[in-house]
């Protein structure tokens, strides 16, 4: 039996965020096709160890967060420290020469500085790199771990996001940049460590392919839901999200600028907000209900009629949008909220990028039953076509392994 190793800094259980669902789905993809799937988890986050160990049939190797940063005196750690030091000297010189701007200097970083200085040494003690036919590295900034594997192992980077100058996404929204942003040259160097790159949308696929010259394919999390049966229409809008800064900014904008326009047209409409973001959103509007974290996304979708994703920025693939499409929920989104699921355009989603346009799309669906039914049917067909294309792309890419 061929073996696959998933290397990830985000857990699969509980799958309460889009990136977790992506890792879990990719592991399931290989499991369902007869591979023995192992996981090397760098425990940056809390997780359900028992559930995760059961999912990987006992083949779970964990590196505790403290162990990632434990200092010891060895050649690898010394080499990494020297590389980071010279990198900082080089970028300071580039800034002084005017080759990079102040914001690049402040927010972009070295590719390998986020993984933990002891990651490679800790990984060597847990796994046998020669045992695996395929290794999947989640996130480009984890890619130094691919150096453990020889040329006989097929190496994949599951990108999740474009990290080149990622700080600009936040600045464009007037927010302070958070998490990881890389110099484009650093992202290029990391991606070239792989034989295959997985991108979440067409724009990122083109960017990574052009940046590296390496084979890059589209691959995103595919929900395993079936289309929902029709039910009585209650005028309930649904929004589900994790509690990150971009989601919070987006839903607050929707509540302030969009929802009042919808209510003006139809006072009976209700907005239901689920997921971790519920604890962060505050509104005195009696037509807005916060239900907190949810155990079943499918049950949450059953409680409403129209899904919204008013995201104002960001990259990647919007898992919650894809979930809604897979079960035939009518969905209204901004262009950012529909990243990765707009093409090919088959009238399966309604797009609005201003408060007036977004509200207009929702109002159309509230008033027109035939439009709701048609958009729902289009969504189901679009998802079926997307699923076939995505799965075939990855199978073709690894079929010779």
QUIFENJO-V213135 format. One record per pair of residues at least 6 apart in sequence whose C-alpha atoms are under 8 Angstrom apart, sorted by sequence separation. I is the first residue (numbers start at 1). J is the second residue. If there is no record, write none. Layout:
i->(I;I)
j->(J;J)
//
This chain:
i->(14;15;30;31;53;71;94;95;137;170;171;191;199;208;209;241;263;294;301;324;325;351;352;365;13;30;53;95;170;198;209;262;324;342;351;352;364;365;12;52;137;169;170;208;352;10;11;12;15;91;137;146;168;199;352;10;27;95;167;321;351;12;135;167;197;205;279;350;11;12;205;278;309;10;92;167;205;278;279;338;91;143;166;167;278;8;166;273;277;278;165;166;202;271;272;273;274;275;276;321;333;335;39;140;163;164;165;191;197;199;201;270;271;272;273;274;275;276;307;321;332;333;334;335;38;135;137;139;140;163;164;165;196;197;198;199;200;201;269;270;271;272;273;274;275;330;331;332;333;334;335;37;41;43;129;130;133;134;135;136;137;138;139;140;163;164;165;195;196;197;198;199;200;270;272;273;274;275;318;322;330;331;332;333;334;39;40;41;42;43;44;129;130;133;134;135;136;137;138;139;164;188;192;195;196;197;198;199;200;274;318;321;332;333;6;38;39;40;41;42;43;44;129;132;133;134;135;136;137;138;139;163;191;196;198;199;315;317;318;37;38;39;40;41;42;43;134;136;138;139;192;307;309;310;311;312;314;317;318;38;40;42;87;130;164;188;301;306;307;308;309;310;311;313;316;317;325;120;124;163;188;305;306;307;308;309;310;311;312;313;315;316;317;334;120;305;306;307;308;309;311;312;333;4;42;84;115;119;274;306;310;311;332;349;114;115;310;348;114;120;301;309;347;348;84;111;112;248;252;309;332;348;11;111;112;247;332;348;349;4;6;8;10;112;347;348;2;3;4;5;6;7;8;9;10;11;112;237;239;243;248;272;346;347;1;2;3;4;5;6;7;8;9;10;14;235;236;237;238;239;240;241;242;243;244;248;1;2;3;4;5;6;7;8;9;10;11;13;14;157;235;236;237;238;239;240;241;242;243;348;1;3;5;7;9;10;11;12;13;234;235;236;237;238;239;240;241;242;243;330;9;11;13;236;238;241;346;80;157;240;243;13;155;156;159;161;13;155;156;157;158;159;160;161;12;77;154;155;156;157;158;159;160;11;77;154;155;156;157;158;159;156;162;330;161;330;71;141;144;147;330;68;69;70;71;140;143;146;328;329;68;69;70;143;146;328;68;69;141;144;328;330;68;69;140;143;328;329;67;68;140;325;328;67;327;328;326;327;68;325;326;67;325;63;254;306;108;325;326;325;326;63;108;251;63;107;250;251;104;250;322;250;238;249;247;61;246;61;238;246;236;237;238;246;236;237;238;239;246;235;236;237;238;239;107;234;235;236;237;238;239;109;111;234;235;237;108;109;110;233;108;109;110;225;107;108;109;228;107;108;111;110;111;170;104;111;241;240;40;261;220;258;262;266;221;225;257;258;261;262;265;223;227;228;222;223;226;227;228;258;259;262;222;225;226;227;228;254;258;262;225;223;204;23;201;200;201;199;200;5;3;4;7;3;4;5;6;7;8;9;2;3;4;5;6;7;8;2;3;4;5;6;7;8;235;4;6;8;201;202;173;201;173;200;201;19;170;169;169;162;227;161;162;161;160;160;222;220;219;218;219;219;218;219;217;217;26;25;25;22;22;21;196;17;17;16;154;154;16;134;133;18;18;18)
j->(20;21;36;37;59;77;100;101;143;176;177;197;205;214;215;247;269;300;307;330;331;357;358;371;20;37;60;102;177;205;216;269;331;349;358;359;371;372;20;60;145;177;178;216;360;19;20;21;24;100;146;155;177;208;361;20;37;105;177;331;361;23;146;178;208;216;290;361;23;24;217;290;321;23;105;180;218;291;292;351;105;157;180;181;292;23;181;288;292;293;181;182;218;287;288;289;290;291;292;337;349;351;56;157;180;181;182;208;214;216;218;287;288;289;290;291;292;293;324;338;349;350;351;352;56;153;155;157;158;181;182;183;214;215;216;217;218;219;287;288;289;290;291;292;293;348;349;350;351;352;353;56;60;62;148;149;152;153;154;155;156;157;158;159;182;183;184;214;215;216;217;218;219;289;291;292;293;294;337;341;349;350;351;352;353;59;60;61;62;63;64;149;150;153;154;155;156;157;158;159;184;208;212;215;216;217;218;219;220;294;338;341;352;353;27;59;60;61;62;63;64;65;150;153;154;155;156;157;158;159;160;184;212;217;219;220;336;338;339;59;60;61;62;63;64;65;156;158;160;161;214;329;331;332;333;334;336;339;340;61;63;65;110;153;187;211;324;329;330;331;332;333;334;336;339;340;348;144;148;187;212;329;330;331;332;333;334;335;336;337;339;340;341;358;145;330;331;332;333;334;336;337;358;30;68;110;141;145;300;332;336;337;358;375;141;142;337;375;142;148;329;337;375;376;113;140;141;277;281;338;361;377;41;141;142;277;362;378;379;35;37;39;41;143;378;379;34;35;36;37;38;39;40;41;42;43;144;269;271;275;280;304;378;379;34;35;36;37;38;39;40;41;42;43;47;268;269;270;271;272;273;274;275;276;277;281;35;36;37;38;39;40;41;42;43;44;45;47;48;191;269;270;271;272;273;274;275;276;277;382;36;38;40;42;44;45;46;47;48;269;270;271;272;273;274;275;276;277;278;365;45;47;49;272;274;277;382;117;194;277;280;51;193;194;197;199;52;194;195;196;197;198;199;200;52;117;194;195;196;197;198;199;200;52;118;195;196;197;198;199;200;198;204;372;204;375;117;187;190;193;376;115;116;117;118;187;190;193;375;376;116;117;118;191;194;376;117;118;190;193;377;379;118;119;190;193;378;379;118;119;191;376;379;119;379;380;379;380;122;379;380;122;380;119;310;362;165;382;383;383;384;122;167;310;123;167;310;311;165;311;383;312;301;312;311;126;311;127;304;312;303;304;305;313;304;305;306;307;314;304;305;306;307;308;177;304;305;306;307;308;309;180;182;305;306;308;180;181;182;305;181;182;183;298;181;182;183;302;182;183;186;186;187;246;183;190;320;320;123;356;317;355;359;363;319;323;355;356;359;360;363;322;326;327;322;323;326;327;328;358;359;362;323;326;327;328;329;355;359;363;327;326;316;138;316;316;317;316;317;132;131;132;135;132;133;134;135;136;137;138;132;133;134;135;136;137;138;133;134;135;136;137;138;139;366;136;138;142;339;340;312;340;313;340;341;160;313;313;314;315;380;315;316;316;316;317;387;390;390;390;391;393;393;394;393;394;221;221;222;220;221;221;397;241;242;242;398;401;275;401;401;318;319;320)
//
